Amino acid sequence: MFGFLKKHNSACGRLLASIEDIKQREAIPTTLTQHMASCVECRVAVDQLFESRALLSSLPKQAEEARPWFATRVMAAIDEQESKLERSLEPWIVVPRLASRLAWVSALVLLLSGSWLVGRHSTGSAWIPTDLAGETYIDRHPVPVDNDDVLNNLGSRVGESAE
């Protein structure tokens, strides 16, 4: 049949152009019948065409069968899928309710732990920064008892810087 399509013979071309419109083998014009008698490829092509038409005509047509319940079945399948989806989402409906409660509980825990840490540092010894050897960066001086001690301390520093 491949050779049939490649032929450029005018009789083969006419046969190819007109064979689709012919419904029965008996309706083929005599000129095309004479050509089919001499051309093997055209005869094989026409035989295959009418054989395939005969096979296809014996099949029942789908459009002729009435299907009144099609829409009902489709809608039932859609409802079933929607109910499956709703059942799969039911556990997640609780999450927004728990999220707000979790936020309040975590804020309360942060507030209590923060106040506990601040109270713990204020009652204990003060932290003093040290270097790797353990020596403090800030020298501790005794806390002055009264204002005279402050003046004496400042006076001694002024005297040290003047020297």
C-alpha positions in Angstrom: 0.0 0.0 0.0 3.0 2.3 0.6 3.8 2.0 -3.1 0.2 2.9 -3.9 0.5 6.2 -2.1 3.8 7.0 -3.9 2.5 6.4 -7.4 1.9 9.4 -9.5 -0.1 7.6 -12.2 -3.2 9.6 -13.1 -5.5 6.5 -12.9 -4.1 5.7 -9.4 -4.7 9.3 -8.3 -8.3 9.3 -9.5 -9.0 6.0 -7.8 -7.5 7.3 -4.5 -9.5 10.5 -4.7 -12.9 8.8 -5.5 -12.7 5.6 -3.5 -13.6 7.3 -0.2 -16.9 8.5 -1.6 -17.9 5.1 -2.9 -20.1 3.2 -0.4 -20.3 -0.2 -2.1 -17.9 -2.2 -4.2 -20.5 -2.5 -7.0 -20.7 1.3 -7.4 -17.1 1.6 -8.6 -17.0 3.1 -12.1 -15.8 0.9 -15.0 -12.7 3.0 -15.7 -11.5 2.5 -12.1 -12.4 -1.2 -12.2 -10.3 -1.6 -15.4 -7.4 0.1 -13.6 -7.8 -2.1 -10.6 -7.6 -5.2 -12.8 -4.2 -4.0 -14.1 -2.8 -2.4 -10.9 -2.2 -4.9 -8.1 -1.5 -2.2 -5.5 -4.8 -0.4 -6.2 -6.7 -3.6 -6.0 -5.2 -4.5 -2.6 -5.9 -1.0 -1.3 -9.5 -1.1 -2.3 -10.0 -4.6 -0.9 -8.5 -3.5 2.4 -10.7 -0.5 2.5 -13.9 -2.4 2.0 -12.9 -5.2 4.4 -12.2 -2.6 7.2 -15.6 -1.0 6.4 -17.3 -4.4 6.7 -15.6 -5.1 10.1 -16.5 -1.7 11.5 -20.1 -1.8 10.4 -20.6 -5.1 12.3 -19.7 -3.4 15.6 -22.6 -1.9 17.6 -22.7 1.9 17.6 -22.2 3.4 21.1 -24.2 6.5 20.3 -27.3 4.4 19.7 -27.3 3.0 23.2 -29.4 5.0 25.6 -27.7 5.6 28.9 -30.1 7.4 31.2 -28.2 6.7 34.4 -24.9 8.2 33.3 -25.3 11.5 35.1 -26.6 9.8 38.2 -23.5 7.6 38.4 -21.2 10.5 37.8 -22.8 12.6 40.5 -22.6 9.6 42.9 -18.9 9.2 42.2 -18.3 12.9 42.8 -20.2 12.8 46.1 -18.2 9.7 47.2 -14.9 11.5 46.4 -16.0 14.6 48.3 -17.0 12.6 51.4 -13.6 10.8 51.3 -11.9 14.2 51.2 -14.0 15.5 54.1 -13.3 12.4 56.2 -9.5 12.8 55.6 -9.7 16.5 56.7 -11.7 15.9 59.9 -8.6 15.5 62.2 -7.2 18.8 61.0 -10.3 20.8 62.0 -9.1 20.7 65.6 -5.7 22.3 64.8 -6.9 26.0 64.7 -8.6 25.6 68.1 -5.5 24.1 69.6 -3.2 26.7 68.0 -4.7 29.6 69.9 -4.5 27.7 73.2 -0.9 26.7 72.5 0.0 30.3 71.8 -1.5 31.4 75.2 0.2 28.6 77.1 3.6 29.3 75.5 3.3 33.0 76.2 2.5 32.2 79.9 5.5 29.8 80.1 7.8 32.4 78.6 6.6 35.1 81.0 7.0 32.9 84.0 10.4 31.5 83.0 11.6 35.1 82.2 10.6 36.4 85.5 12.2 33.4 87.3 15.5 34.0 85.5 15.5 37.7 86.3 14.7 37.1 89.9 17.4 34.4 90.1 20.1 36.7 88.8 19.2 39.6 91.0 19.4 37.6 94.2 22.6 35.7 93.4 26.1 37.0 92.9 26.6 39.4 90.0 28.3 38.1 86.9 31.7 39.6 86.2 33.3 39.3 82.8 36.6 37.5 82.8 39.3 36.7 80.2 40.5 33.2 79.4 42.9 33.2 82.4 40.0 33.9 84.8 41.1 37.4 85.6 38.3 40.0 85.8 38.1 42.9 83.4 36.5 45.1 86.0 38.2 45.6 89.4 35.9 45.4 92.3 36.1 48.3 94.8 34.4 48.3 98.1 31.1 50.1 98.2 31.5 53.5 99.9 29.7 53.7 103.2 29.0 57.4 103.2 29.7 60.5 101.0 33.0 61.3 102.7 34.4 58.0 101.4 33.3 59.0 97.9 35.1 62.4 98.2 38.2 60.8 99.6 38.3 58.3 96.8 37.8 60.9 94.1 40.5 63.2 95.7 43.0 60.4 95.7 42.4 59.7 92.0 42.8 63.3 91.1 46.1 63.4 93.0 47.3 60.2 91.2 46.5 61.6 87.8 48.3 64.9 88.6 51.6 63.1 89.4 
